[in-house]
Every structure is written in C-alpha cells, then in structure tokens.
Amino acid sequence: MLGVEKVGHRVGRHWVRAGHAVLFGANDPRELHAWVGDLGPNARLTSLVGAAEADVVLVAVPFREAPGLYEALSAQLAGKVVIDATHPVRFDDRGRLVHALGVHPTAGERTSRLLPRSLVARSFTHIPEELLTTRAFAEPVRWAMGVSADDDRAHDVTSDLVRDCGFTPVSLGRLADSGPMDPEGPLFPHLYTEADLRRILARVGGKSDDINPTGGANVQ
C-alpha cells in the first residue's frame, strides 16, 4: 500500500479484514503507528520503499507524487501487479472537477508507460473515498467497481481484491478503455450498481456486458 491517506487506509482495512497481510507505506510511518497497530498482526506500517516489497502494490499517493515514486521504485515493482488508484483531478476556474493531466492518454496508460516492467491495473478510482467504507459491507456486492488492465493476471488479481472490499468488479477492458473511471469520465466520482454501471458503459463507448482484457466473459 503506497500511501495511506483517503483511499489507501480504507482499502487496506478491508484487505486486512479479508485475511491479507498488508504493508501500509507512508512518508512518515511514525505518525500512523497507533491506528495501524489496532488492525492486528496482519497490518504493518512501513516506509514507501518497504511497502513496495509486497507481492501486489496499490498506489494511492497524491497523483503529483506518483511519477517520482515510480521512477524511484521501478526496479522493486518490476513483475508485480501494481494497482493505480491515483486521482489526477483539479478544480478549474468555474469550480468543476477536471482531469489534471488531460483525458488522453488515460491515467492507467500513463502509469503503464512509467512502469513498463510492471503489470498495471486501474481501479479504486471512481468511487468517492468515504463510500469505500460506508457502502462496502453495508450492502455487500450491490455496488460495482470498475477494473481495467492490459494483463490477464493483473485484471484477475485486482478483481479479487475488489471483491475483498465488498464490491462487485466490472471490467472496462484494457487500460486504454479506462477513461470512464478518470476525472471527467462518466463514472467519476460516482457509485453505481452493477447494472447501472454496465448501462452507462454501453451508452458511452459501445461497450457491452462481456468486455474484459481478453474478450471473454466479464468477471462476475
């Protein structure tokens, strides 16, 4: 877990609850020692470098910090599933939420280019972070979470981890197709049922209910 603010600590708590051993990586681990200790023996606080040693790494740092982090940790992250959960968002002069980097290429494609030896997935991005806690297990599997990846393994691992958070994964296809989850996309920043999310995807890009990175049946 690279970054424990907002998305990171909420998702990490779910993964600990699901039985995973989670490394919570922070710039200053001392500040977060108390609440991580309360999660039990499967949770451990460490540095960002230490967290990169995990088998699967979720990136939830502020998006401006991500490129430098990827450069510093590229060797450690090689061959691993890296889930990009960053939010490249800003407010424009009229107070609207807009994409801070431009909608093309997608945020997931940018991350993949910065980490060419990693198996990059994009998820945990379009749902407001506070709802990751309040809705996840209050109504299990009712609410959907988008997943995109170019690699089958990255897609499957990420989908399983979405389920461990109490959400139903819905594939958007490849990273090039992940734009609906980015700022200015039709899914951002909203919470949808699986049926509604699929309906929106079908409406805005010709996507159908059977999309996944390999063209087969969608992960259910």
N, C-alpha and C positions, 0 to 999 in steps of 0.2 A: 504494500500500500504506500505509494509515493504521494504524500500529502494527506493530512488528516482533518483538514477543515471542511465543513459543509458536506460534500459528497463522501469523502474518504471515511470519516468516522462513522457515518450512518451505514454505509455498505459493509465496512469492516465488522461492525457489531453483528450484522446479520450472518456474515460468514463464520464468525466465532460461534454463534448460536447453532449454526448448521454443522459444527464439528470440525471446521478447518482451523489449522494453525495459522495465525495471521501476524505478520510483522507490520507494525504501524510506523512508517518512516516520517520523521519530521526534521525540520531545520534545527530545532532545539528540543530534543526529546524530554528534557527535564521539566518543561512546562506542562507536559501532559501525563506525567507519571501516575498521578492519582487515579484518573478515570480509566486508563488502560489496565491498571492493576485490578480494578473492580471487575473486569471481564473474565478473570480466571486464568488458568495456566495456558490456554491456547492463544492468548494475546500477549504480544511482547512489543515494547516500544524500542525503537532503534533510530539510527540516522537514515537519511535518504539513501546513502550508499549501502547501508546494511539491509534496507528493505528490498533493494534491487537483487539481493541474493535469493529471493523467493522464487518458487517454480513458476508462478503466474503473478504478474505485476499489474496492478491498476494504477493509472496515473491520474491524480486528482489535485495537482498543484494549480495555482493560477496560470492561465494559458501563456502569459508572457514569460514565465519561468521555464516552461516546458522545453523549448529548443535548446537552451543551455544545459538543461538536465539530461536531455537525450544525448547530446554531444559528450558529456562527461561520463555517462553510464552505458554508452553504446556497446562496449565490449561485454559488460556484465549482462546486458539484456539480449545479447545475440542468441537466437534459437529458442527464446522464450515467448510465450503468449503475453502480449502487452495490450491491456485494455485502455484505450484512450477515453477518459471521462472528463476531459477539459472542456471549458466553456469559452470559446473565443467571442465574447459578447461585449458590447459597449452601448451607451446611450447616445443617440445622435442629437442634433440641436433642437429637435422637436420632442425630445423625451422618449423616442421609440427605441426598443431593443433591436440592435442591428448586428450583423456579423462584423467582427473587428478586423478580419483578415480578407474579406471578400468571399463570396459564395463559391467561387471556382478557383482552384480545386477544393474538394470538400476537406473538412478538418481531418478526417481519417486518412485521406490521401496524403496530406501534408505530413502527418505523423509517420506514415509508412515510408515516405521518402527520406525522412530524417533517421529512421531506424530500419534500413534496408535488410538487415540480418535478423530482424525480429518478426514474429507472427502477430501482426497488429489487428486488433478488433476495435470497433467503436460501439459503445453502449453506455448506459447510466448517464445520458446527456440531456434528454428532452423532458424529463420529469422534474419539477421543482424539488430541490433537495429536501425540504421539510416533509414532503409527501413520501419520500423514500422510507420514512419511519412510520408515519401515522397511517398510511394505507396498506403497507406491505402485508401484514398479517391480520389486519382487522377484517379484510375481505380477501382471503387467500385465492390466488390465481385469477381473480376477477380482472385485475388491471394488467395492462400489457406494457412491455418494454422492448423497444427496437434494438436489433443487433445487426451489425454489418461486419464482414471480414472477407478478405480475399483467400484465406487459407481455411480449409475444412476443419482442421483441428482447433484453430483459434475460434472459429464460429461455434463449434460444439462445446468447447470448454466454457466460453463466455455464456452461452445459453444455459448451461447447467448452473453457473454461478448466479445468473439472473433468477432462476427458479429458487435457488437457496435464499434469495432475498424476498421471496413471496410473490414474485411477478411472473407473468407468462411471456416467454421470449417470442418475438415475431421478427422474422428475417426481412431485412430490407435488401438483401443481396450483397453485392460487393461494396468495397469502400467508396467507389465512385458513385454508388447509389445511395450513400448515407446522408446526402444533403437534407432530406426532410427532418433529420434529427438535429441539424445545426441551427444556430440563430438565423432567423428569417425563414426557416423551413416550416411547413405546416404542422409539424408535431411539436415544435418548440414554442413556449415552455408549457406543455400541457400533459394531462393524464387522461388516457383513454382506455376503454375496454378493448379486448382483443378484436371484437367485431368492428368497432368504430375505427380502430387504428387501421385495420385492413381496408375498410371502406375508403378512408382518406388516401391511403397509398394507391389504391386502384384509380382514384379520381385524379391524382396529381402526377402521373408519370407512367400510366399504362401498366402499373404493377398489378399482379394478381395474387391470389391466395397461395400460390405454390412456389413463391420465389425463395431461393436460397443460393449460396455461392456456387453450387454445383448444378443447379437447375432442377433438382429433385423436389420431393415433398418438403414443405416447410416444417421446421422444428415445432413441435406441439408441446 
